[in-house]
Amino acid sequence: QGSSPSTMGMAKDLLGDGRLLKQVLVEGDGPCPKPGKKVEVHYESVVVASGAQIDSSWERDEPFDFVLGDGDVLEAWDRGVATMRPGELSEFIVDPSLAYGEEGAGDDIPAGATLK
């Protein structure tokens, strides 16, 4: 149901340092959102090492919305969603430095976890 970093062969390195990889699964159409725009996305978050699902907006049937670039979400969200077009479906591999860092978060996200 997804890809590990080693199988993201067609992935684009968005930051040029391997910390945020993007694989487009379904192309979208139209312009990418600009900073300050309210965006709405569906997502599934998974810990790469274990394959454990953290959260899924699809399971709740409730998209997640936020204002792009306001810094109210993980850096990976701001950086990744800014590259998406309306209707696009993409998978991201996210280094801990752009997510929950070396601390992790609660019981679900271990310290230093790479997410997708």
C-alpha positions in Angstrom: 0.0 0.0 0.0 2.8 2.5 -0.3 6.4 2.8 -1.0 9.5 2.8 1.1 12.3 5.3 0.4 14.1 2.7 -1.6 11.2 2.2 -4.0 10.5 5.9 -4.7 12.5 5.7 -7.9 10.6 8.4 -9.7 10.5 10.6 -6.6 11.4 14.2 -6.7 13.7 15.6 -4.0 11.9 18.8 -3.2 14.6 20.4 -1.0 17.7 18.9 -2.7 18.9 17.2 0.5 16.8 14.0 0.6 14.6 15.2 3.5 11.4 15.6 1.5 10.7 13.2 -1.4 7.6 13.4 -3.5 6.1 10.8 -5.8 3.1 11.9 -7.9 0.6 9.1 -8.1 -2.2 11.0 -9.9 -1.5 14.2 -11.8 -3.6 17.3 -10.9 -4.6 20.2 -13.0 -4.3 24.0 -12.4 -1.9 26.1 -10.4 -0.1 25.2 -7.2 -1.4 27.1 -4.1 0.3 30.3 -3.0 1.3 31.1 0.5 -1.7 32.5 2.5 -4.2 30.4 0.6 -6.5 28.0 2.6 -5.9 24.5 1.3 -7.9 21.3 1.9 -6.3 17.9 1.7 -7.0 14.2 2.4 -4.1 12.3 3.8 -2.8 9.1 5.4 0.2 9.2 7.7 2.4 6.1 8.2 5.6 5.4 10.1 7.9 4.1 7.4 10.0 1.7 9.7 7.0 -0.1 11.0 4.3 0.5 8.4 2.0 1.6 11.3 -0.7 4.0 10.3 -0.8 7.2 12.5 -3.8 8.9 11.1 -6.1 9.0 8.0 -8.5 11.8 7.0 -10.1 9.4 4.5 -11.1 7.0 7.3 -12.8 10.0 9.1 -14.2 11.2 5.7 -13.1 14.6 6.8 -10.5 16.6 4.8 -7.8 18.6 6.7 -7.6 22.3 6.0 -4.9 24.9 6.8 -3.5 28.2 5.6 -0.4 27.5 3.5 2.8 29.0 4.8 1.4 30.1 8.2 3.6 27.7 10.1 0.6 26.1 11.9 1.4 22.7 10.5 4.5 20.5 10.2 7.1 22.0 7.8 6.6 19.0 5.5 2.9 19.9 5.0 3.7 23.5 4.1 6.6 22.5 1.8 4.9 19.5 0.2 1.4 20.8 -0.3 2.8 24.0 -1.9 4.0 21.8 -4.8 0.6 20.1 -5.4 -2.0 20.9 -8.0 -5.8 20.6 -7.5 -6.8 16.9 -7.7 -3.3 15.6 -7.4 -2.5 12.5 -5.4 1.1 12.3 -4.1 3.1 10.3 -1.7 5.8 12.0 0.4 8.7 10.5 2.4 9.4 12.9 5.3 12.6 13.1 7.3 12.0 13.6 11.0 13.5 17.1 10.8 10.4 18.2 8.8 8.0 16.3 11.0 8.2 15.3 14.7 12.0 15.4 15.1 14.0 13.3 17.4 11.4 13.6 20.1 8.5 11.9 18.3 5.0 12.5 19.4 3.1 10.5 22.0 2.8 6.7 21.7 2.1 6.7 17.9 5.2 8.4 16.5 8.6 7.1 17.7 11.6 9.4 18.2 13.3 10.1 14.9 10.6 8.5 12.8 10.6 9.0 9.0 7.0 9.3 7.9 5.1 8.9 4.6 
